[in-house]
């Protein structure tokens, strides 16, 4: 059977940081709530030059270097860059491939909000299995949705953690590497309009009078909270359990859980329900939530900390507004 292995990882983090105290001052929340409940000690902040696709190029160079290949070997570029990017109505993957020199690759963008990174890795795995002409896939993308957050709006408090950065991964066919295994995705469209930028689309075109509304907003915060709280943890458990089962592994063999950044209590609850010790994951309270990049960042931090050993089963776990929950397993290759 064709195997798909992750052979290179890359992350780019802007040098700028926003502290819990600064978020507290901007939002009116107590600093202890920001640090302890929202789980933000500090988070990454983009400079004016840190554009999403440009950040993705930097992360991709590192991933290619680790994989030991040059851009000319890439067959497909999958851009996981968010919709908020250099230009609207624009294919960031084509620019990414061009700037890297991936002249033999075709490129496309995908979007699933903060679930996009895990989805992109699954698609890379599936492409390698399905198309004999594809041997090397690059997944890369940047994120800076923090630009769309107004700290004066308490309805988006759960998104105060949004940061900035980029991640990349090289996935190759039938080579040694971190084998990509089973995956699971759950979507719930009843939450599809609970978080949105309300202007700038075809429903409400952007005008000089409404440009101040061009930011992420939650029209029904109470209803969203009720809908989400009744399903979110259960859906996290479902996708993790299914991905592990589809990897033909027992649930108690999980060595590391690469979780997105979310409030501390939810992070701890997922670990507790899986009977995983805290050291089986890394809480990203020093980075914030960098959207679809969190799982790649978490893997790299775990590697640097010596938490991953040959043969370990790691599970990448994501969630995105809309709403989606994703999990993908990989077998760590020392």
C-alpha positions as CSV (number, residue, x, y, z in Angstrom):
1,X,0.0,0.0,0.0
2,X,1.2,3.5,-0.8
3,X,2.4,5.3,2.3
4,X,2.4,9.1,2.9
5,X,4.9,10.5,5.3
6,X,5.6,13.9,6.7
7,X,9.3,14.6,6.0
8,X,9.7,18.3,6.8
9,X,8.1,20.8,9.1
10,X,8.5,24.6,9.2
11,X,7.0,27.4,11.3
12,X,7.4,31.1,11.1
13,X,6.5,33.3,14.1
14,X,6.5,37.1,14.0
15,X,8.8,38.7,16.5
16,X,6.0,40.9,17.9
17,X,4.1,39.9,21.1
18,X,1.0,41.1,22.9
19,X,0.9,40.3,26.6
20,X,-2.0,39.3,28.9
21,X,-1.8,42.7,30.5
22,X,-2.1,44.5,27.2
23,X,-5.1,42.4,26.2
24,X,-6.7,43.1,29.6
25,X,-6.2,46.8,29.2
26,X,-7.7,46.8,25.7
27,X,-10.7,44.7,26.7
28,X,-11.4,45.7,30.2
29,X,-11.0,42.2,31.5
30,X,-9.0,41.4,34.6
31,X,-5.5,40.3,33.7
32,X,-6.0,37.0,35.6
33,X,-9.0,36.2,33.4
34,X,-7.0,36.7,30.3
35,X,-4.0,34.7,31.6
36,X,-5.8,31.9,33.5
37,X,-9.2,31.5,32.0
38,X,-8.6,32.4,28.3
39,X,-5.1,30.9,28.6
40,X,-3.1,33.7,27.1
41,X,0.2,34.7,28.7
42,X,1.2,36.3,25.5
43,X,0.5,35.8,21.8
44,X,2.2,36.5,18.5
45,X,1.5,39.8,16.6
46,X,2.2,40.4,12.9
47,X,4.3,43.4,11.8
48,X,3.1,45.4,8.7
49,X,5.4,43.2,6.6
50,X,4.2,39.9,8.0
51,X,1.6,39.1,5.3
52,X,0.0,35.6,5.4
53,X,1.5,34.3,2.1
54,X,4.9,35.9,2.7
55,X,5.0,34.2,6.2
56,X,4.0,30.9,4.5
57,X,6.9,31.1,2.1
58,X,9.3,31.5,5.1
59,X,7.9,28.5,6.9
60,X,7.9,26.5,3.6
61,X,11.6,27.1,3.1
62,X,12.3,25.6,6.5
63,X,10.1,22.6,5.8
64,X,11.8,22.0,2.4
65,X,15.3,22.3,4.1
66,X,14.3,19.7,6.7
67,X,13.0,17.3,4.0
68,X,16.2,17.7,2.1
69,X,14.6,18.7,-1.2
70,X,14.3,21.9,-3.3
71,X,11.1,23.5,-4.5
72,X,11.5,22.0,-8.0
73,X,10.6,18.6,-6.6
74,X,7.2,19.7,-5.4
75,X,4.3,18.3,-7.4
76,X,1.4,20.0,-5.6
77,X,1.1,23.0,-3.4
78,X,-1.9,23.1,-1.0
79,X,-2.3,26.6,0.5
80,X,-4.0,26.6,3.9
81,X,-3.7,30.4,4.1
82,X,-6.8,32.0,5.6
83,X,-9.3,34.1,3.7
84,X,-7.9,37.2,5.4
85,X,-4.8,37.6,3.3
86,X,-2.9,40.0,1.0
87,X,-5.8,40.5,-1.3
88,X,-9.4,39.3,-1.5
89,X,-10.6,37.0,-4.3
90,X,-7.0,35.8,-4.8
91,X,-5.4,32.4,-4.9
92,X,-2.6,32.5,-2.4
93,X,-1.3,29.0,-3.3
94,X,-0.3,30.1,-6.8
95,X,1.7,33.0,-5.4
96,X,3.3,30.7,-2.8
97,X,4.4,28.2,-5.4
98,X,5.8,31.0,-7.6
99,X,7.8,32.6,-4.8
100,X,9.2,29.3,-3.7
101,X,10.3,28.4,-7.3
102,X,7.9,25.3,-7.3
103,X,7.7,25.7,-11.1
104,X,6.6,22.1,-11.8
105,X,3.8,22.1,-9.2
106,X,0.1,22.9,-9.5
107,X,-1.4,24.9,-6.6
108,X,-4.7,25.4,-5.0
109,X,-6.3,27.0,-1.9
110,X,-8.5,25.2,0.6
111,X,-10.5,26.7,3.5
112,X,-12.0,25.3,6.6
113,X,-11.2,28.1,9.0
114,X,-8.9,26.8,11.8
115,X,-9.5,23.2,10.7
116,X,-7.6,23.8,7.4
117,X,-4.2,22.6,8.5
118,X,-5.4,19.1,9.5
119,X,-7.7,18.9,6.5
120,X,-4.7,19.9,4.2
121,X,-2.6,17.1,5.6
122,X,-5.4,14.6,5.1
123,X,-5.8,15.8,1.5
124,X,-2.0,15.5,0.9
125,X,-2.2,11.9,2.2
126,X,-5.2,11.1,0.0
127,X,-3.5,12.7,-3.1
128,X,-0.4,10.6,-2.7
129,X,-2.5,7.5,-2.3
130,X,-4.8,8.2,-5.3
131,X,-2.5,9.7,-8.0
132,X,0.7,7.9,-9.0
133,X,2.0,11.0,-10.7
134,X,2.1,12.9,-7.3
135,X,5.2,12.1,-5.1
136,X,5.7,15.3,-3.1
137,X,3.1,17.7,-1.7
138,X,3.7,20.9,0.1
139,X,1.2,22.1,2.6
140,X,1.7,25.7,3.8
141,X,-0.2,28.8,4.9
142,X,-0.2,31.9,7.0
143,X,-2.6,33.4,9.5
144,X,-3.4,36.8,10.9
145,X,-7.1,36.9,11.7
146,X,-6.2,38.8,14.9
147,X,-6.5,41.8,12.6
148,X,-10.3,41.2,12.6
149,X,-10.8,41.2,16.4
150,X,-12.1,44.2,18.3
151,X,-11.1,43.8,22.0
152,X,-14.0,46.2,22.9
153,X,-16.5,43.6,21.7
154,X,-17.1,41.1,24.6
155,X,-19.0,38.8,22.2
156,X,-15.7,37.7,20.5
157,X,-13.9,37.2,23.8
158,X,-13.2,33.5,22.9
159,X,-11.2,34.8,19.9
160,X,-9.0,37.3,21.9
161,X,-6.4,34.6,21.6
162,X,-6.0,34.9,17.8
163,X,-2.4,35.4,16.8
164,X,-0.3,35.4,13.7
165,X,2.2,33.1,12.0
166,X,2.6,30.4,9.4
167,X,3.3,26.7,9.1
168,X,4.4,24.3,6.5
169,X,4.8,20.6,6.0
170,X,6.3,18.4,3.2
171,X,4.4,15.1,2.6
172,X,6.0,12.5,0.4
173,X,5.2,9.1,-1.0
174,X,6.9,5.8,0.1
175,X,9.8,7.4,2.0
176,X,10.9,7.3,5.6
177,X,9.1,9.9,7.7
178,X,6.3,10.5,10.1
179,X,3.6,8.3,8.6
180,X,0.2,9.9,8.1
181,X,-2.5,7.5,9.3
182,X,-6.2,7.7,10.0
183,X,-8.3,10.8,10.1
184,X,-11.8,11.9,11.1
185,X,-13.8,15.1,10.4
186,X,-17.1,16.2,11.9
187,X,-19.0,19.3,10.7
188,X,-22.1,20.9,12.2
189,X,-23.8,23.4,9.9
190,X,-26.2,24.6,12.5
191,X,-23.3,26.8,13.7
192,X,-22.4,28.0,10.2
193,X,-23.4,31.6,10.7
194,X,-22.5,32.0,14.3
195,X,-19.1,33.7,13.6
196,X,-18.7,35.9,10.5
197,X,-17.6,39.2,9.1
198,X,-21.1,40.6,8.4
199,X,-20.1,43.0,5.6
200,X,-18.0,42.8,2.4
201,X,-19.8,39.8,0.8
202,X,-22.7,39.5,-1.6
203,X,-25.3,39.7,1.2
204,X,-24.1,43.0,2.5
205,X,-21.6,44.6,0.1
206,X,-18.9,46.8,1.6
207,X,-19.7,50.6,1.6
208,X,-18.1,53.7,3.1
209,X,-20.9,53.6,5.8
210,X,-20.3,50.0,7.0
211,X,-16.6,49.6,6.7
212,X,-16.3,49.8,10.5
213,X,-18.3,46.6,10.7
214,X,-15.6,44.7,8.7
215,X,-14.5,42.5,11.6
216,X,-15.3,39.1,13.1
217,X,-18.6,39.3,15.0
218,X,-21.0,36.9,16.8
219,X,-24.6,37.9,16.1
220,X,-26.1,35.5,18.7
221,X,-23.5,34.9,21.5
222,X,-25.9,33.2,23.9
223,X,-27.3,30.8,21.3
224,X,-23.9,30.0,20.0
225,X,-22.6,29.3,23.5
226,X,-25.5,26.9,24.2
227,X,-25.1,25.1,20.9
228,X,-21.3,24.8,21.1
229,X,-21.1,23.8,24.8
230,X,-23.5,20.9,24.2
231,X,-21.4,19.4,21.3
232,X,-17.8,20.6,21.3
233,X,-16.1,18.3,23.7
234,X,-18.2,15.3,22.5
235,X,-17.1,16.0,18.9
236,X,-13.5,16.4,19.9
237,X,-13.6,13.0,21.5
238,X,-15.4,11.5,18.5
239,X,-12.9,12.6,15.9
240,X,-9.9,11.6,18.1
241,X,-11.4,8.2,18.8
242,X,-12.3,7.6,15.1
243,X,-8.9,8.7,13.9
244,X,-7.1,6.4,16.3
245,X,-9.4,3.5,15.4
246,X,-8.8,4.1,11.7
247,X,-5.1,4.0,12.4
248,X,-5.6,0.5,13.8
249,X,-4.3,1.6,17.2
250,X,-5.7,1.4,20.7
251,X,-6.8,4.7,22.3
252,X,-4.4,4.3,25.2
253,X,-1.5,4.3,22.8
254,X,-1.7,8.0,22.2
255,X,1.7,9.4,23.1
256,X,1.0,13.1,22.2
257,X,-2.0,15.2,21.5
258,X,-1.2,18.3,19.3
259,X,-4.2,20.4,20.3
260,X,-5.3,23.8,19.1
261,X,-5.1,26.6,21.6
262,X,-8.4,27.0,23.4
263,X,-9.4,28.1,26.9
264,X,-7.4,26.2,29.6
265,X,-10.4,24.4,31.0
266,X,-11.4,22.9,27.7
267,X,-7.9,21.8,26.9
268,X,-7.6,20.1,30.3
269,X,-11.0,18.5,30.0
270,X,-10.2,16.8,26.7
271,X,-6.9,15.4,28.1
272,X,-8.7,14.2,31.3
273,X,-11.5,12.5,29.3
274,X,-8.8,10.6,27.2
275,X,-7.0,9.8,30.5
276,X,-3.9,11.6,29.2
277,X,-1.4,13.2,31.5
278,X,-0.7,16.9,31.0
279,X,2.7,16.3,29.6
280,X,1.1,14.4,26.7
281,X,0.3,17.8,25.2
282,X,1.7,21.4,25.2
283,X,-0.6,24.2,26.0
284,X,0.1,27.1,23.6
285,X,-0.4,29.9,26.1
286,X,2.8,31.6,25.0
287,X,1.7,31.8,21.4
288,X,-2.1,32.1,21.3
289,X,-4.2,30.5,18.6
290,X,-2.5,30.7,15.2
291,X,-5.4,29.2,13.5
292,X,-4.6,26.3,11.2
293,X,-0.9,26.5,12.2
294,X,-1.4,25.3,15.8
295,X,-0.9,21.6,15.2
296,X,2.4,22.0,13.3
297,X,3.7,24.4,15.9
298,X,2.7,21.9,18.7
299,X,4.5,19.1,16.9
300,X,7.7,21.2,16.6
301,X,7.6,22.2,20.2
302,X,7.1,18.6,21.3
303,X,10.1,17.5,19.2
304,X,12.2,20.3,20.7
305,X,11.1,19.3,24.2
306,X,12.0,15.6,23.6
307,X,8.4,14.5,24.0
308,X,8.2,12.4,20.8
309,X,10.1,9.1,20.4
310,X,10.4,6.6,17.6
311,X,7.1,4.9,17.0
312,X,5.0,7.2,19.1
313,X,1.4,7.8,18.0
314,X,0.6,11.5,17.8
315,X,-2.9,12.9,17.1
316,X,-3.3,16.4,15.5
317,X,-6.6,17.9,16.7
318,X,-8.3,21.0,15.3
319,X,-11.6,22.9,15.4
320,X,-12.8,25.7,13.2
321,X,-15.8,28.0,13.3
322,X,-18.6,26.9,11.0
323,X,-18.3,24.4,12.8
324,X,-15.8,21.7,12.2
325,X,-13.7,19.3,14.4
326,X,-10.8,17.4,12.8
327,X,-8.2,14.8,13.9
328,X,-5.4,13.1,12.1
329,X,-2.9,10.5,13.4
330,X,0.7,10.1,12.6
331,X,3.4,7.6,13.6
332,X,6.5,9.5,14.7
333,X,9.7,8.5,13.0
334,X,12.6,9.2,15.3
